Amino acid sequence: MPRHIAISLLLLASLTTNAQHRDYQVAVYYFPNYHPDSINAKWHGAGWTEWDVVKAAKPRFPGHEQPKVPTWGYFNEADPAWAAKEIDLAADNGIDCFIYDWYWYSNTGQYLQEGLEKGFLKAPNRNRLKFAIMWANHDWLNIQPATFDNHRVALTQGEVSMGLWDTISTYIVNHYFKQPNYWLIDGKPYFSIYEIVTFINGLGGTDSARKAIALLDAKTRAAGFPGVHLNIMSWMLNPGFLRQIAGPARPADVQALLNSLSAESVSTYCYIHHYNGVGRDGFPTVPVEKPFADMKKYWYDFVARYPDVLYTPNISMGWDASPRCMQSDRFAPHDYPWTPVFAGTTPQAFESQLREARAFLDKYNPKHKIVVINAWNEWTEGSFLLPEKKYGDGYLKAIKAVFP
């Protein structure tokens, strides 16, 4: 074979491989509660981080594998040297983007931002990964740990006023969207809202929420982008939550809500949000196949019902929220975090679920084939990709095997 033909074929193969990779994007949720934070110091004491909850976990039933022990130890994610290690590990294993759980409350201001701002964004290799934010605008509950009988005490509320939203939206555009490695979809910065009902109610109704999103969009356009890509988390898109929307012009259904806010995509955080068998399929464990089956059904039902909005399927590495339960209390069926532990969560099962997500995306065939994974480091909910003593980096290798 002539040398120039051989080189051309090698180049074509390289381009084909890169194109195949670009067919899919893998985004992973990142929970940044593993660094000292001034608000946590007020609530829990100086130096406290969620690592304290990880370490305190105990087995709650025969065969229960707690506490989880991270291979890397209990590091400070706000240290750019550690953030650089995380970035390399993620990028080397097929991950394209970290979606940071992001917090800003009316009575605390920013919260848990230093993992992103002092860690990830200061890392020398930060451009190996994209990043985006998912505004986790839920009430912050005292669940580190929660007691069985008084388990959902709110330390702060998630609703914000229009005045505060003006401040928040300006900060988001100037400090995040303008970063060179912020995640863009069709040139638009991706911005996700976890509790859309809380957002609407805090602003006084759907019309005010629409104006608030328009304000963010206008600021995004002024910064040189074609607009904002608004993502809504799926767990509040059911009739029960929609009926909780207060104020005038309450949307009649999910489609009306999506239209009113100009939402371009919907994502899911974890299986538990769409698992119909909680309280039915047993306790303290349920086979992971059952919640996954409900999740998979939700994928197909959603895109059949709402074909004009992008849906990004979720794969959850696992679920075990027992570390967030007071370890001296009984472990029995109750509200979150007293939920069943998903049994059978192995790298092999995870890889199988990832392949189902890839097959769904191929059949669905949207313009952007995105899978979102829960989670990089939700250790106290039993969902983590960082290496742990039992399986090491097995879950990361599963991602690389399916999305090389």
C-alpha positions as CSV (number, residue, x, y, z in Angstrom):
1,M,0.0,0.0,0.0
2,P,1.4,3.4,-0.9
3,R,2.6,5.4,2.1
4,H,0.3,8.4,1.4
5,I,-2.8,6.1,1.2
6,A,-1.8,4.4,4.5
7,I,-1.4,7.8,6.2
8,S,-4.8,8.9,4.8
9,L,-6.5,5.8,6.1
10,L,-4.9,6.3,9.5
11,L,-6.1,9.9,9.6
12,L,-9.6,8.8,8.5
13,A,-9.7,6.2,11.3
14,S,-8.6,8.9,13.8
15,L,-11.3,11.3,12.6
16,T,-13.9,8.5,12.7
17,T,-12.9,7.6,16.3
18,N,-13.1,11.3,17.4
19,A,-16.5,11.7,15.6
20,Q,-17.8,8.6,17.3
21,H,-16.8,10.1,20.7
22,R,-18.4,13.4,19.8
23,D,-21.7,11.5,19.1
24,Y,-22.1,11.2,22.9
25,Q,-21.4,13.4,25.8
26,V,-21.0,12.1,29.4
27,A,-21.8,14.6,32.1
28,V,-21.5,13.7,35.8
29,Y,-23.1,15.4,38.8
30,Y,-20.6,16.7,41.4
31,F,-21.7,17.3,45.0
32,P,-19.2,19.8,46.5
33,N,-19.5,19.3,50.2
34,Y,-16.0,17.9,50.8
35,H,-14.1,21.0,51.7
36,P,-14.4,23.4,54.7
37,D,-17.1,26.0,54.3
38,S,-17.9,28.9,56.5
39,I,-21.7,28.1,56.5
40,N,-21.0,24.5,57.5
41,A,-18.8,25.8,60.3
42,K,-21.8,27.7,61.8
43,W,-24.1,24.7,61.4
44,H,-21.8,21.8,62.3
45,G,-18.6,23.2,63.8
46,A,-15.2,24.4,62.5
47,G,-13.6,22.1,59.9
48,W,-16.7,20.0,59.3
49,T,-17.2,18.4,55.9
50,E,-19.4,15.6,54.6
51,W,-16.4,13.3,55.0
52,D,-17.4,13.3,58.7
53,V,-20.7,11.7,57.8
54,V,-18.9,9.2,55.5
55,K,-16.6,8.1,58.3
56,A,-19.4,7.8,60.9
57,A,-21.5,5.4,58.8
58,K,-22.1,1.9,60.2
59,P,-23.6,-1.3,58.8
60,R,-27.4,-1.2,59.5
61,F,-28.3,-4.8,58.5
62,P,-26.4,-8.1,57.8
63,G,-24.2,-7.7,54.7
64,H,-24.5,-3.9,54.6
65,E,-21.2,-2.5,53.3
66,Q,-20.6,0.6,55.4
67,P,-18.6,2.7,55.9
68,K,-17.3,3.3,52.4
69,V,-13.6,3.9,52.3
70,P,-12.3,6.2,49.5
71,T,-9.0,5.0,47.9
72,W,-7.7,8.5,47.8
73,G,-8.6,9.2,51.4
74,Y,-10.5,12.2,52.7
75,F,-9.1,15.0,50.6
76,N,-10.0,18.7,50.3
77,E,-11.7,19.2,46.9
78,A,-11.0,23.0,47.1
79,D,-7.3,22.3,46.8
80,P,-6.4,22.8,43.1
81,A,-3.8,20.0,43.3
82,W,-6.5,17.5,44.3
83,A,-9.0,19.0,41.8
84,A,-6.3,18.4,39.1
85,K,-6.2,14.7,40.0
86,E,-10.0,14.5,39.8
87,I,-10.0,16.1,36.4
88,D,-7.4,13.8,35.0
89,L,-9.2,10.7,36.4
90,A,-12.5,11.8,34.9
91,A,-11.1,12.9,31.5
92,D,-9.1,9.7,31.2
93,N,-12.2,7.6,31.6
94,G,-14.6,9.1,29.1
95,I,-16.2,11.9,31.1
96,D,-16.7,15.2,29.3
97,C,-18.3,17.5,32.0
98,F,-18.8,18.0,35.7
99,I,-22.2,19.4,36.5
100,Y,-21.7,21.1,39.9
101,D,-24.5,21.1,42.4
102,W,-24.5,24.8,43.1
103,Y,-26.1,26.8,46.0
104,W,-27.1,30.3,46.8
105,Y,-29.6,31.0,49.6
106,S,-31.3,34.2,50.7
107,N,-30.0,34.1,54.3
108,T,-26.5,32.6,53.6
109,G,-25.5,33.8,50.2
110,Q,-23.2,31.5,48.3
111,Y,-22.7,28.1,49.8
112,L,-20.2,25.3,48.9
113,Q,-18.8,27.2,46.0
114,E,-15.2,26.9,46.9
115,G,-14.9,23.4,45.5
116,L,-15.6,24.8,42.1
117,E,-14.0,28.3,42.4
118,K,-10.9,27.5,44.4
119,G,-10.4,23.9,43.3
120,F,-11.6,23.0,39.8
121,L,-11.3,26.5,38.3
122,K,-7.8,26.9,39.7
123,A,-6.5,23.5,38.6
124,P,-3.8,23.7,35.9
125,N,-5.5,21.1,33.8
126,R,-9.0,22.5,34.1
127,N,-9.5,22.7,30.3
128,R,-9.5,18.9,30.1
129,L,-13.1,19.0,31.3
130,K,-16.1,21.2,30.7
131,F,-18.2,22.3,33.7
132,A,-21.7,23.5,34.2
133,I,-23.9,24.3,37.2
134,M,-27.2,22.8,38.4
135,W,-28.7,25.3,40.8
136,A,-29.7,23.1,43.7
137,N,-32.4,25.5,45.0
138,H,-34.0,23.1,47.5
139,D,-34.4,23.9,51.2
140,W,-31.2,22.8,52.9
141,L,-32.2,20.2,55.4
142,N,-30.3,19.1,58.5
143,I,-29.5,15.6,57.2
144,Q,-25.9,15.3,58.2
145,P,-27.2,13.2,59.9
146,A,-31.0,13.4,60.3
147,T,-32.8,11.9,63.2
148,F,-35.7,9.5,62.7
149,D,-38.3,11.5,64.5
150,N,-37.2,15.0,63.6
151,H,-35.5,14.3,60.3
152,R,-36.3,17.1,57.9
153,V,-35.4,20.4,59.8
154,A,-34.7,23.1,57.2
155,L,-31.6,25.2,58.0
156,T,-32.4,27.5,55.1
157,Q,-35.1,27.9,52.4
158,G,-34.6,27.6,48.7
159,E,-37.0,30.3,47.5
160,V,-35.5,33.6,46.2
161,S,-36.9,36.9,45.4
162,M,-36.6,38.7,42.0
163,G,-34.1,41.1,43.5
164,L,-31.8,38.3,44.7
165,W,-32.3,36.5,41.3
166,D,-31.0,39.6,39.6
167,T,-27.9,39.3,41.7
168,I,-27.5,35.6,41.2
169,S,-28.0,35.7,37.5
170,T,-25.4,38.4,37.0
171,Y,-22.9,36.4,39.1
172,I,-23.6,33.2,37.0
173,V,-23.0,35.0,33.7
174,N,-19.9,36.9,34.8
175,H,-18.2,34.2,36.9
176,Y,-19.1,31.0,35.1
177,F,-20.6,31.4,31.6
178,K,-17.6,33.4,30.5
179,Q,-15.1,30.8,31.5
180,P,-13.5,29.2,28.5
181,N,-14.4,25.6,29.5
182,Y,-18.0,26.3,30.5
183,W,-20.3,23.7,28.8
184,L,-22.2,25.0,25.8
185,I,-25.0,23.4,23.9
186,D,-25.5,25.0,20.5
187,G,-23.3,27.8,21.7
188,K,-25.5,28.4,24.7
189,P,-24.3,28.0,28.3
190,Y,-26.1,25.1,30.0
191,F,-27.9,26.2,33.2
192,S,-30.0,23.7,35.2
193,I,-32.6,24.3,38.0
194,Y,-33.2,21.5,40.4
195,E,-36.6,22.5,41.9
196,I,-38.6,24.4,39.3
197,V,-41.7,24.6,41.5
198,T,-39.6,26.3,44.3
199,F,-38.2,28.7,41.7
200,I,-41.6,29.7,40.5
201,N,-43.2,30.0,43.9
202,G,-40.4,32.1,45.3
203,L,-40.9,34.6,42.5
204,G,-44.6,34.7,42.9
205,G,-45.9,32.7,40.0
206,T,-45.2,31.5,36.5
207,D,-45.3,34.9,34.8
208,S,-42.6,36.2,37.2
209,A,-40.5,33.0,36.6
210,R,-40.8,33.5,32.9
211,K,-39.5,37.1,33.3
212,A,-36.7,35.9,35.5
213,I,-35.5,33.4,32.8
214,A,-35.8,36.1,30.2
215,L,-33.6,38.3,32.4
216,L,-30.9,35.6,32.5
217,D,-31.2,35.0,28.8
218,A,-30.8,38.8,28.1
219,K,-27.7,38.9,30.3
220,T,-26.3,35.8,28.6
221,R,-26.9,37.4,25.1
222,A,-25.2,40.7,26.3
223,A,-22.2,38.6,27.2
224,G,-21.9,37.4,23.6
225,F,-23.8,34.1,23.6
226,P,-26.9,33.2,21.5
227,G,-28.8,32.8,24.8
228,V,-29.0,30.5,27.7
229,H,-29.8,26.7,27.5
230,L,-32.3,26.2,30.3
231,N,-32.4,22.7,31.7
232,I,-35.1,21.6,34.2
233,M,-34.7,18.6,36.5
234,S,-37.5,16.0,35.9
235,W,-38.4,15.1,39.4
236,M,-40.9,17.9,39.9
237,L,-42.6,17.4,36.5
238,N,-45.5,15.4,37.8
239,P,-49.1,16.4,38.5
240,G,-48.5,16.4,42.3
241,F,-45.8,19.0,42.2
242,L,-47.4,21.0,39.4
243,R,-50.5,21.4,41.6
244,Q,-48.2,23.1,44.2
245,I,-47.4,26.0,41.9
246,A,-48.9,29.1,43.4
247,G,-49.7,32.5,41.9
248,P,-51.5,33.4,38.7
249,A,-51.2,31.6,35.4
250,R,-50.4,28.2,36.8
251,P,-49.4,26.0,33.8
252,A,-52.0,23.4,32.9
253,D,-49.5,20.6,32.3
254,V,-45.8,19.8,31.8
255,Q,-45.7,21.0,28.2
256,A,-47.2,24.4,29.1
257,L,-44.6,24.7,31.9
258,L,-41.7,23.9,29.5
259,N,-43.1,26.3,26.9
260,S,-43.6,29.1,29.4
261,L,-40.0,29.0,30.6
262,S,-38.5,28.2,27.1
263,A,-36.8,25.2,28.6
264,E,-34.7,23.3,26.1
265,S,-33.9,20.2,28.0
266,V,-34.9,18.0,30.9
267,S,-32.6,15.8,33.0
268,T,-32.9,13.4,35.9
269,Y,-30.6,13.4,38.9
270,C,-31.1,9.8,40.2
271,Y,-33.2,6.7,40.0
272,I,-34.9,7.2,43.3
273,H,-36.8,10.2,41.9
274,H,-38.7,7.9,39.4
275,Y,-38.7,4.7,41.3
276,N,-42.2,3.6,41.9
277,G,-41.4,0.7,44.2
278,V,-40.2,2.6,47.3
279,G,-42.3,1.1,50.1
280,R,-43.5,-1.7,47.9
281,D,-40.4,-3.7,46.9
282,G,-39.0,-4.4,50.3
283,F,-36.6,-2.9,52.9
284,P,-33.7,-2.6,53.7
285,T,-32.7,-3.5,50.2
286,V,-34.1,-3.8,46.7
287,P,-32.4,-5.2,43.6
288,V,-31.0,-2.3,41.5
289,E,-32.7,-3.8,38.5
290,K,-36.1,-2.6,39.8
291,P,-35.4,1.1,40.1
292,F,-33.5,0.9,36.9
293,A,-36.5,-0.6,35.1
294,D,-38.6,2.3,36.3
295,M,-36.0,4.8,35.2
296,K,-35.7,3.2,31.8
297,K,-39.4,3.3,31.3
298,Y,-39.4,7.0,32.2
299,W,-36.9,7.7,29.4
300,Y,-39.0,6.3,26.7
301,D,-42.3,7.7,28.1
302,F,-40.9,11.2,28.3
303,V,-39.5,11.4,24.8
304,A,-42.7,9.9,23.4
305,R,-44.8,12.5,25.2
306,Y,-42.5,15.6,24.8
307,P,-40.6,15.1,21.5
308,D,-39.7,18.8,21.2
309,V,-37.5,19.0,24.3
310,L,-34.2,17.3,24.7
311,Y,-34.1,14.5,27.3
312,T,-30.8,13.3,28.8
313,P,-31.1,9.9,30.4
314,N,-29.7,9.3,33.8
315,I,-27.6,6.4,35.1
316,S,-27.1,6.1,38.8
317,M,-24.1,4.2,40.1
318,G,-25.9,3.2,43.2
319,W,-28.1,4.3,46.2
320,D,-27.5,4.1,49.9
321,A,-28.5,7.1,51.9
322,S,-28.1,5.4,55.3
323,P,-25.0,7.4,56.2
324,R,-27.3,10.5,56.4
325,C,-29.5,8.7,59.0
326,M,-28.5,9.1,62.6
327,Q,-26.5,6.0,63.2
328,S,-28.0,5.5,66.7
329,D,-31.6,5.6,65.4
330,R,-33.5,2.6,64.1
331,F,-33.1,1.9,60.4
332,A,-36.7,1.4,59.2
333,P,-38.9,2.6,56.3
334,H,-39.5,6.3,56.4
335,D,-39.1,9.4,54.3
336,Y,-35.7,10.2,52.8
337,P,-33.0,9.4,53.9
338,W,-34.6,6.2,55.3
339,T,-34.9,4.6,51.8
340,P,-34.0,1.1,50.6
341,V,-30.4,0.4,49.7
342,F,-30.0,-0.7,46.1
343,A,-28.5,-4.2,46.1
344,G,-26.4,-5.6,43.2
345,T,-24.6,-2.4,42.3
346,T,-21.4,-3.6,40.7
347,P,-19.3,-2.2,37.8
348,Q,-20.7,-4.9,35.6
349,A,-24.3,-3.9,36.4
350,F,-23.4,-0.3,35.9
351,E,-21.8,-1.0,32.5
352,S,-25.0,-2.9,31.5
353,Q,-27.1,0.1,32.4
354,L,-24.8,2.5,30.5
355,R,-25.2,0.3,27.4
356,E,-29.0,0.6,27.8
357,A,-28.6,4.4,27.9
358,R,-26.5,4.4,24.8
359,A,-29.0,2.2,23.0
360,F,-31.8,4.5,24.1
361,L,-29.9,7.5,22.7
362,D,-29.3,5.7,19.5
363,K,-33.0,4.9,19.1
364,Y,-34.1,8.4,20.3
365,N,-31.4,10.0,18.1
366,P,-31.6,13.6,19.4
367,K,-29.2,16.2,18.0
368,H,-27.2,16.0,21.3
369,K,-26.7,12.5,22.7
370,I,-26.0,13.3,26.4
371,V,-26.0,10.9,29.3
372,V,-25.9,12.2,32.9
373,I,-24.5,10.1,35.7
374,N,-25.2,10.2,39.4
375,A,-22.6,10.9,40.7
376,W,-18.9,11.7,41.0
377,N,-19.0,11.9,44.8
378,E,-22.4,11.5,46.4
379,W,-20.7,9.2,49.0
380,T,-23.4,9.6,51.6
381,E,-26.1,8.6,49.1
382,G,-24.1,5.6,48.0
383,S,-23.5,7.0,44.5
384,F,-19.9,7.7,43.6
385,L,-17.4,7.2,40.8
386,L,-14.2,8.1,42.7
387,P,-12.2,5.0,43.5
388,E,-13.2,3.1,46.6
389,K,-11.6,0.1,48.3
390,K,-13.9,-2.6,47.0
391,Y,-14.1,-2.0,43.3
392,G,-11.3,0.6,42.8
393,D,-11.9,2.5,39.6
394,G,-14.2,-0.2,38.2
395,Y,-17.1,2.1,37.7
396,L,-14.9,4.6,35.7
397,K,-13.6,1.8,33.5
398,A,-17.3,0.9,32.8
399,I,-17.9,4.4,31.4
400,K,-14.8,4.3,29.3
401,A,-15.8,0.9,27.9
402,V,-19.2,2.2,26.8
403,F,-18.3,5.7,25.8
404,P,-14.6,5.5,24.8
